[in-house]
Amino acid sequence: MAKKAPRRTAERILEAALALFNRYGEPNVSTTAISAELGISPGNLYYHYPAKDELVNALFERYEQALESLLAAGGEVEDVEDAWFFMHTLFERVWQYRFLYRDLNHLLSRNRLLETRLKLLLQHKTQALQAMLHSMRRQALHMDSQDVEATATSMTVLLTYWLSFEYVCDPRHALEPDNAQAALLRGAHHVLGLLGPHLAPQQREHLQGLVGAYAPRAT
């Protein structure tokens, strides 16, 4: 049986950087710490990523790619159950790269490329949510077309700052892996809660049932 080819060093560096950034926050992790985690020399790391911002940008590119197909499916959401799955999956992607949101202001203040690309990504998220709301208006949602844009923007704001809210509520534990599922379910619940007054009665009841079944602590 053929042995698997070893992972390339550049790939290992990105994986280690993501894990350390998520756990400790990007400002608190040096390239020296990353190289020590991998057991490689700092020179080896610099060969692949000469600056820490290049690591951040490479990870953000992966995040963009992970969201691309998901956001494209926004217009296929037809009802509350579809929306619940869509939103929870979206929060999972955010969680996977949570350091970006944990240290958002710090990162944007010094990384002009990230500033530009994140702004575009927020626009794409809002457009995907608008597409979702327009699709749900066919049978699940009673919402005027002029309210769609404002609601989609509010949903994007919650998506962007939900983990910051979780972190402020419990700085020592909120962003630890053991708390992922509860945090994501609470986030999905509150984002979809914006639709509550506009949902058809049966859809509103179904949303409450989903919250009860999957997120008993999502209050």
QUIWORA-V511695 format. One record per helix or strand of 3 or more residues. SS is the DSSP state (A for helix, B for strand). FROM is the first residue (numbers start at 1). TO is the last residue. Records with the same first field share a line. If there is no record, write none. Layout:
SS = FROM-TO ; FROM-TO
//
This chain:
A = 9-24 ; 26-28 ; 31-38 ; 42-48 ; 52-72 ; 74-76 ; 80-96 ; 99-102 ; 104-110 ; 112-136 ; 145-169 ; 177-193 ; 196-198 ; 201-214
//
